[in-house]
Amino acid sequence: MVFDVRDAGPADGEPVVLLHGFPQDSTAFARLTPLLNATGLRTLVPDQRGYCASARPRGRRAYRLHETVDDVLALMYDAGLRSAHVVGHDWGGIVAWALAAWQPDRVRTLTALSVPHPAAMQQAMLTSDQSVRSSYVAFFQLPMLPERVLLAGRGAALRRTLLRGGLPAEAVDHYVRRMLEPGALTAALNWYRALPLSASRPVGTVRVPTLHVWSTGDAFLGRTATEASARHVDAPYRLEVLDDVPHWLPELAPERVAELVTAHVAGA
């Protein structure tokens, strides 16, 4: 497989790998990376597995969490990096949590945007409204039906959902176009469909300096799992709460995220 990667900033700068979520691609960080580069950081932003035609394997087994974590390790190896700072949003955040837990020597710092630690998320599903917020995940488990619903009318339902979620129209149009590529939405949904196959390997405790950024405007992820994530980090940990920003922090709050990430990296 060949992954598209946006590599920017000074070659000798502190390396920061940024991982996007669903249904985004590397352009999710287009407003954030120039701000990081301006502070001297090097940024590497891949289109993750399934999000580019040259790295779109078939079948849900190819999208298990250990596979997507290995993709990041391969990127670092290819870039000549023993370790890097890792920033993940949405599904990219889950990959980042797992990478930091399983390979702490490869992660200088972890920044999780929006997404809580997976173990905190599982517990919150039983004790809060998180199961309601995440009800779409059960729908995504169904074969073929989600694709038919979301892509009908050239992606009309997906477009409406993203617009209601607060994404700018230009970003929505771009992501919907990408999901209309042959096999693209199925590959993206296979990340969800592989969840039961990944359950046998818990993410575990994170032992690297961790910054967790969450907003009160996130319709998908609630406060319970967010606040519980600290229990799963045995290292310096900071939770930064933004006010009223929707789920899409890289696109909608790049200046504040850049400030936080830059300070986190410098502090390490």
Summary of the structure (lengths in Angstrom):
residues: 268
radius of gyration: 17.1
end to end distance: 33.3
largest distance: 48.6
contacts: 936
relative contact order: 0.17
helix: 51%
strand: 15%
